[in-house]
Amino acid sequence: MSKSIVCALMIGRKGSIGFPGKNVYPVLGRPLAAYPLLAAKNSRRVDRIFVSTDSPEIVTIAKEYDVELIERPPELATK
């Protein structure tokens, strides 16, 4: 029997209308996008973590937390 792999996926786009920049907004010393990444990294059940984004700022955060990137083309990053 093969073991399953559990992946976590965080998505974020740079074009937020309601709260521009919310994913990179600092909360308690970290950008908001850091918190789901930390939760996934601290989970014993998550094997791989991915971030899908069109935002250079979120790419930087993903690299800081050493997760895998899926860079989205603009046509897939709409509302």
C-alpha positions as CSV (number, residue, x, y, z in Angstrom):
1,M,0.0,0.0,0.0
2,S,1.4,3.4,-0.9
3,K,1.6,6.3,1.4
4,S,-0.4,9.4,0.5
5,I,1.3,12.8,0.2
6,V,-0.5,15.8,1.7
7,C,0.1,19.1,0.0
8,A,-0.9,22.6,1.3
9,L,-1.6,25.3,-1.3
10,M,-1.7,29.0,-0.5
11,I,-3.0,31.3,-3.2
12,G,-2.6,35.1,-3.3
13,R,-2.9,37.7,-5.9
14,K,-1.5,41.2,-6.0
15,G,-4.6,42.9,-7.3
16,S,-6.8,42.9,-4.1
17,I,-9.6,45.5,-4.4
18,G,-11.1,45.4,-0.9
19,F,-7.8,45.7,1.1
20,P,-4.9,46.3,-1.2
21,G,-1.7,44.7,0.0
22,K,-3.5,42.6,2.6
23,N,-1.3,39.5,2.0
24,V,1.9,41.5,2.8
25,Y,0.4,43.7,5.5
26,P,2.4,43.3,8.8
27,V,0.5,41.6,11.6
28,L,2.4,41.0,14.9
29,G,5.7,41.5,13.1
30,R,5.1,39.2,10.1
31,P,3.3,39.6,6.8
32,L,-0.2,38.2,6.9
33,A,0.7,35.6,4.3
34,A,3.3,34.1,6.6
35,Y,0.8,32.7,9.0
36,P,-0.8,30.0,6.8
37,L,2.8,29.0,5.7
38,L,3.9,28.7,9.3
39,A,0.8,26.6,10.2
40,A,1.5,24.3,7.3
41,K,5.2,24.0,8.1
42,N,4.3,23.2,11.8
43,S,1.8,20.5,10.8
44,R,2.9,16.9,11.1
45,R,0.5,16.0,8.3
46,V,1.6,18.3,5.5
47,D,4.4,17.0,3.3
48,R,4.8,19.7,0.7
49,I,3.8,23.4,0.7
50,F,3.0,25.4,-2.5
51,V,2.3,29.1,-3.0
52,S,0.6,30.2,-6.2
53,T,0.8,33.9,-6.9
54,D,1.4,36.7,-9.4
55,S,2.7,39.0,-6.7
56,P,6.5,39.6,-6.4
57,E,6.0,40.4,-2.7
58,I,4.3,37.1,-2.0
59,V,7.1,35.3,-4.0
60,T,9.6,36.9,-1.6
61,I,7.6,35.7,1.4
62,A,7.4,32.2,0.0
63,K,11.1,32.1,-0.5
64,E,11.7,33.3,3.0
65,Y,9.6,30.4,4.3
66,D,11.3,27.9,1.9
67,V,8.1,26.7,0.1
68,E,7.6,25.7,-3.5
69,L,6.4,28.4,-5.9
70,I,3.9,28.2,-8.7
71,E,4.1,31.5,-10.5
72,R,0.7,32.4,-12.0
73,P,0.4,34.1,-15.3
74,P,-1.8,37.3,-15.2
75,E,-4.7,35.7,-17.1
76,L,-5.1,33.2,-14.2
77,A,-4.9,35.8,-11.5
78,T,-8.1,37.7,-12.0
79,K,-11.0,38.1,-9.6
